[in-house]
Amino acid sequence: MVLRRYLTDLDSNCTKFKANDREVADMENATEAIFWRILEQVNELDSRFKTVRVLKTGSFYEGTKISQPDEFDFMAVNEELSRPGICQAVV
C-alpha cells in the first residue's frame, strides 16, 4: 500500500507539468520547427519526399485534449507522392 501511495503521489505531483498558454505556444512552435528541419533534411536526401505543407492534427488541434499538451501531431503533405500512379501496391 505504501508503494502504491508513493507511485500515485509521484504521478500526480512530479510527472505532469502545468504550462500557461504562452509556454504551450512556445512548445508547439519549437516542435513544429524541429519537424520542418527533419523534413528539409529528408528532402535533401531524396527530392521525392519534398513536403509542400504540414497539417496539424490530433487532439491538441481538435480541441479534445483533456490534459496538458504533451505531444503535437503533424502530417506532412507530399506533392510528388500524391500524384496518381506514382505509387503501386505490390502483392
VOBA-1610 file (N, C-alpha, C; in pm, whole numbers, padded with zeros to 5 digits, always signed):
BEGIN
Met+00081-00119+00000Met+00000+00000+00000Met+00086+00126+00000Val+00195+00122+00070Val+00284+00238+00075Val+00341+00267-00064Leu+00381+00161-00135Leu+00435+00178-00270Leu+00330+00238-00362Arg+00209+00188-00355Arg+00100+00240-00439Arg+00078+00388-00411Arg+00076+00426-00284Arg+00058+00566-00246Arg+00173+00651-00298Tyr+00294+00599-00285Tyr+00413+00671-00334Tyr+00405+00692-00485Leu+00372+00586-00560Leu+00365+00597-00705Leu+00252+00690-00749Thr+00141+00686-00681Thr+00030+00776-00711Thr+00071+00920-00687Asp+00137+00944-00575Asp+00185+01079-00543Asp+00287+01125-00646Leu+00377+01036-00683Leu+00479+01069-00783Leu+00414+01106-00915Asp+00317+01028-00958Asp+00248+01055-01083Asp+00171+01187-01075Ser+00105+01210-00966Ser+00023+01331-00952Ser+00105+01459-00942Asn+00218+01451-00875Asn+00293+01573-00844Asn+00420+01594-00923Cys+00473+01489-00981Cys+00606+01504-01042Cys+00611+01478-01192Thr+00516+01406-01246Thr+00526+01370-01387Thr+00443+01460-01477Lys+00360+01539-01420Lys+00277+01628-01501Lys+00328+01771-01483Phe+00316+01848-01586Phe+00358+01987-01578Phe+00239+02077-01601Lys+00250+02194-01553Lys+00148+02296-01577Lys+00213+02404-01662Ala+00150+02435-01771Ala+00206+02536-01860Ala+00098+02638-01893Asn+00140+02762-01900Asn+00044+02865-01939Asn+00035+02868-02092Asp-00057+02946-02145Asp-00081+02949-02289Asp+00043+02987-02368Arg+00120+03081-02317Arg+00241+03126-02388Arg+00344+03013-02394Glu+00361+02940-02283Glu+00456+02829-02281Glu+00412+02718-02377Val+00283+02691-02381Val+00231+02589-02473Val+00257+02632-02617Ala+00232+02759-02648Ala+00258+02809-02783Ala+00406+02798-02818Asp+00493+02830-02724Asp+00637+02817-02748Asp+00676+02672-02775Met+00620+02578-02697Met+00649+02435-02718Met+00598+02390-02855Glu+00478+02433-02890Glu+00421+02398-03019Glu+00508+02450-03133Asn+00548+02576-03126Asn+00629+02635-03232Asn+00766+02568-03243Ala+00827+02537-03130Ala+00957+02470-03132Ala+00945+02330-03191Thr+00840+02260-03154Thr+00818+02125-03207Thr+00796+02128-03358Glu+00716+02223-03405Glu+00691+02234-03549Glu+00819+02272-03623Ala+00900+02358-03565Ala+01027+02397-03629Ala+01120+02277-03643Ile+01126+02194-03540Ile+01208+02072-03547Ile+01155+01979-03655Phe+01023+01965-03661Phe+00960+01880-03762Phe+00997+01927-03903Trp+00989+02059-03927Trp+01025+02114-04058Trp+01172+02090-04089Arg+01260+02102-03991Arg+01404+02076-04014Arg+01427+01932-04057Ile+01358+01841-03990Ile+01371+01699-04028Ile+01322+01679-04171Leu+01208+01739-04205Leu+01154+01725-04341Leu+01250+01783-04444Glu+01313+01895-04412Glu+01409+01955-04505Glu+01529+01865-04527Gln+01577+01801-04421Gln+01690+01709-04433Gln+01652+01587-04518Val+01532+01536-04498Val+01484+01424-04579Val+01477+01464-04726Asn+01426+01584-04753Asn+01417+01634-04891Asn+01556+01645-04954Glu+01655+01688-04878Glu+01790+01697-04932Glu+01845+01559-04970Leu+01805+01457-04897Leu+01850+01321-04929Leu+01777+01265-05050Asp+01650+01299-05065Asp+01569+01246-05175Asp+01456+01343-05204Ser+01463+01412-05318Ser+01367+01517-05350Ser+01224+01465-05370Arg+01207+01335-05386Arg+01071+01281-05396Arg+00993+01302-05266Phe+01063+01327-05159Phe+00998+01342-05029Phe+00982+01489-04988Lys+00979+01578-05087Lys+00961+01720-05057Lys+00821+01744-05001Thr+00816+01806-04887Thr+00689+01838-04822Thr+00644+01977-04864Val+00518+01986-04906Val+00466+02115-04951Val+00391+02190-04840Arg+00341+02115-04744Arg+00276+02177-04629Arg+00264+02076-04516Val+00236+02128-04399Val+00219+02043-04280Val+00079+02064-04226Leu+00010+01953-04202Leu-00124+01960-04143Leu-00110+01934-03993Lys-00175+02016-03915Lys-00175+01998-03770Lys-00296+01913-03735Thr-00272+01799-03672Thr-00379+01704-03644Thr-00373+01661-03497Gly-00467+01581-03458Gly-00465+01524-03323Gly-00547+01603-03223Ser-00553+01549-03103Ser-00642+01602-03000Ser-00610+01746-02960Phe-00483+01785-02960Phe-00449+01923-02924Phe-00514+02022-03020Tyr-00500+01994-03150Tyr-00552+02086-03252Tyr-00703+02073-03271Glu-00758+01957-03236Glu-00902+01937-03248Glu-00977+01990-03125Gly-00901+02031-03023Gly-00963+02083-02902Gly-01021+01977-02813Thr-00975+01852-02828Thr-01028+01744-02747Thr-00927+01693-02645Lys-00814+01758-02634Lys-00711+01719-02536Lys-00766+01744-02397Ile-00760+01643-02310Ile-00819+01657-02177Ile-00715+01684-02069Ser-00590+01690-02107Ser-00484+01718-02010Ser-00387+01818-02072Gln-00283+01850-01998Gln-00182+01941-02051Gln-00123+01881-02179Pro-00089+01964-02276Pro-00031+01911-02401Pro+00105+01847-02377Asp+00118+01723-02420Asp+00246+01653-02408Asp+00292+01599-02544Glu+00216+01634-02648Glu+00253+01595-02783Glu+00178+01683-02882Phe+00237+01698-02998Phe+00175+01774-03106Phe+00186+01686-03230Asp+00074+01662-03297Asp+00072+01574-03412Asp+00072+01655-03541Phe+00159+01613-03633Phe+00169+01678-03763Phe+00168+01572-03872Met+00112+01606-03988Met+00119+01521-04106Met+00186+01600-04218Ala+00280+01538-04284Ala+00349+01603-04395Ala+00274+01572-04525Val+00242+01676-04599Val+00176+01660-04729Val+00286+01662-04835Asn+00292+01553-04910Asn+00397+01537-05010Asn+00334+01538-05148Glu+00366+01640-05226Glu+00305+01657-05357Glu+00346+01547-05455Glu+00474+01515-05458Glu+00525+01414-05553Glu+00460+01278-05531Leu+00453+01235-05408Leu+00397+01102-05380Leu+00244+01101-05381Ser+00183+01218-05396Ser+00037+01226-05400Ser-00018+01219-05543Arg+00070+01225-05641Arg+00023+01220-05781Arg-00030+01080-05814Pro-00137+01076-05892Pro-00192+00947-05932Pro-00089+00863-06008Gly-00081+00736-05972Gly+00007+00643-06042Gly+00151+00643-05998Ile+00190+00730-05906Ile+00329+00739-05864Ile+00368+00619-05775Cys+00272+00569-05700Cys+00298+00455-05610Cys+00212+00337-05656Gln+00269+00220-05642Gln+00196+00098-05678Gln+00206+00000-05564Ala+00097-00069-05540Ala+00096-00173-05438Ala+00149-00302-05499Val+00238-00367-05429Val+00292-00494-05473Val+00232-00602-05386Val+00167-00699-05450Val+00105-00808-05373Val+00166-00941-05409
//
